[in-house]
Amino acid sequence: MKAYKCLILLVLILVISGCSSWGVKPWERDLLAQQKMQLIAEPVEMGLDDHIYFSKEGSSGGRSFGGGGCGCN
């Protein structure tokens, strides 16, 4: 019975300590601030994708606000 309690305690400690490394460390922030790590890394490619999307869908915008080109906001 004592070994069972020790095993449960060990598993509990491992589970709790597994979440201790969440977040960005100060020395990792320089890597995340690089241009290739941005949400829109290539503005020209994003513009081309937008052009293809609104050409096929008949709508434009919709990335930063609600609603599309149909007028139903």
DOGU-751757 format. One record per residue: x, y, z of N, C-alpha, C, O in turn; residue in three letters. Coordinates in steps of 0.2 Angstrom, whole numbers, padded with zeros to 4 digits, always signed. Example, Ala and Ser with C-alpha at 12.3 -4.5 7.8 and 13.67 -1.06 7.14 Angstrom:
<rs>
+0066-0028+0039+0062-0022+0039+0066-0016+0039+0071-0017+0042ala+0064-0011+0035+0068-0005+0036+0064+0000+0039+0067+0006+0040ser
</rs>
This chain:
<rs>
+0004-0006+0000+0000+0000+0000+0004+0006+0000+0003+0011-0003met+0010+0006+0004+0014+0012+0004+0018+0013-0003+0019+0019-0005lys+0019+0008-0006+0023+0008-0013+0017+0012-0018+0019+0016-0022ala+0011+0010-0017+0006+0013-0021+0005+0020-0020+0005+0024-0025tyr+0005+0022-0014+0005+0030-0012+0011+0033-0015+0011+0039-0018lys+0017+0030-0014+0023+0033-0017+0023+0034-0025+0025+0039-0027cys+0020+0029-0028+0020+0029-0035+0015+0035-0037+0016+0039-0042leu+0009+0035-0034+0004+0041-0035+0007+0048-0034+0006+0052-0038ile+0011+0048-0029+0014+0055-0027+0020+0056-0032+0020+0062-0034leu+0023+0051-0035+0028+0053-0040+0025+0055-0046+0028+0059-0050leu+0020+0051-0048+0016+0053-0055+0013+0060-0054+0014+0064-0059val+0011+0062-0048+0008+0069-0047+0013+0074-0048+0012+0079-0051leu+0019+0073-0045+0024+0078-0045+0027+0078-0052+0028+0084-0054ile+0027+0073-0056+0029+0074-0063+0024+0077-0067+0026+0081-0072leu+0018+0076-0066+0013+0080-0070+0013+0087-0068+0012+0091-0072val+0013+0089-0062+0014+0096-0060+0020+0100-0062+0019+0105-0065ile+0025+0096-0062+0032+0099-0064+0032+0100-0072+0036+0103-0075ser+0028+0096-0076+0028+0096-0083+0026+0103-0086+0027+0105-0091gly+0022+0107-0082+0019+0113-0084+0024+0119-0082+0022+0125-0083cys+0029+0118-0079+0033+0123-0076+0037+0127-0081+0040+0132-0080ser+0038+0124-0087+0042+0127-0092+0038+0131-0098+0041+0132-0103ser+0032+0133-0096+0028+0137-0101+0030+0144-0101+0033+0146-0096trp+0029+0147-0107+0031+0154-0108+0038+0155-0111+0041+0150-0112gly+0039+0161-0113+0045+0162-0117+0050+0165-0112+0049+0170-0108val+0056+0162-0113+0061+0165-0109+0064+0171-0112+0064+0172-0118lys+0067+0175-0108+0070+0182-0110+0075+0181-0116+0076+0185-0120pro+0079+0175-0116+0084+0174-0121+0081+0171-0127+0085+0170-0132trp+0075+0169-0127+0071+0167-0133+0068+0172-0137+0065+0171-0142glu+0067+0178-0134+0063+0183-0137+0066+0186-0143+0062+0188-0148arg+0073+0186-0144+0076+0188-0150+0074+0184-0156+0074+0186-0161asp+0073+0177-0155+0072+0173-0160+0065+0174-0163+0063+0174-0169leu+0060+0175-0158+0053+0176-0160+0052+0183-0163+0047+0184-0166leu+0056+0188-0162+0055+0194-0165+0058+0195-0172+0058+0200-0175ala+0061+0190-0175+0064+0190-0181+0058+0190-0187+0053+0188-0185gln+0060+0193-0192+0055+0194-0198+0052+0187-0200+0046+0187-0201gln+0056+0182-0200+0053+0176-0203+0048+0172-0198+0045+0168-0200lys+0048+0175-0192+0044+0172-0187+0037+0176-0186+0033+0174-0182met+0036+0181-0190+0031+0185-0189+0025+0182-0192+0025+0177-0196gln+0019+0184-0191+0013+0181-0193+0012+0182-0201+0010+0177-0204leu+0014+0188-0203+0014+0189-0210+0022+0190-0212+0024+0196-0212ile+0025+0185-0213+0032+0185-0215+0034+0188-0221+0039+0192-0222ala+0030+0187-0226+0031+0189-0233+0025+0193-0235+0020+0191-0237glu+0025+0200-0235+0019+0204-0237+0017+0203-0244+0011+0204-0245pro+0022+0202-0248+0020+0202-0255+0016+0195-0257+0011+0195-0260val+0018+0190-0253+0015+0184-0254+0008+0184-0251+0003+0181-0254glu+0007+0188-0246+0001+0189-0242-0004+0193-0247-0010+0191-0248met-0001+0198-0250-0005+0201-0255-0008+0197-0261-0013+0198-0263gly-0003+0193-0263-0005+0188-0269-0011+0183-0267-0015+0182-0270leu-0010+0181-0261-0015+0176-0258-0022+0180-0257-0027+0177-0259asp-0022+0186-0255-0028+0190-0254-0031+0191-0261-0037+0190-0262asp-0027+0192-0266-0029+0194-0273-0033+0187-0276-0038+0188-0278his-0030+0181-0275-0033+0175-0277-0039+0174-0273-0044+0172-0276ile-0039+0175-0266-0045+0174-0262-0051+0178-0265-0056+0175-0266tyr-0050+0185-0265-0056+0189-0267-0058+0188-0274-0063+0190-0276phe-0053+0186-0279-0055+0184-0286-0059+0178-0286-0064+0178-0290ser-0058+0173-0282-0062+0167-0282-0068+0168-0278-0074+0165-0280lys-0068+0171-0272-0074+0171-0268-0079+0177-0269-0084+0177-0267glu-0076+0182-0273-0080+0188-0274-0081+0193-0268-0086+0197-0268gly-0076+0192-0264-0076+0197-0258-0069+0199-0256-0064+0196-0259ser-0069+0204-0253-0062+0206-0250-0062+0208-0243-0067+0209-0240ser-0056+0208-0240-0056+0209-0233-0058+0203-0229-0057+0198-0231gly-0060+0205-0223-0062+0199-0219-0056+0196-0214-0058+0192-0210gly-0050+0199-0215-0045+0197-0210-0045+0200-0204-0043+0198-0199arg-0047+0206-0204-0046+0210-0197-0053+0213-0194-0053+0216-0189ser-0059+0211-0198-0065+0213-0195-0070+0208-0197-0069+0204-0202phe-0076+0209-0194-0081+0204-0196-0085+0206-0202-0085+0211-0205gly-0088+0201-0206-0091+0202-0212-0087+0200-0218-0081+0200-0217gly-0090+0200-0223-0086+0199-0230-0089+0204-0235-0090+0209-0233gly-0089+0202-0241-0090+0206-0246-0098+0206-0248-0100+0209-0253gly-0102+0202-0244-0109+0201-0246-0113+0207-0243-0119+0208-0244cys-0110+0211-0238-0114+0216-0235-0118+0214-0229-0121+0218-0226gly-0117+0208-0226-0120+0206-0220-0116+0206-0214-0113+0201-0213cys-0115+0211-0211-0110+0212-0206-0113+0209-0200-0110+0209-0194asn
</rs>
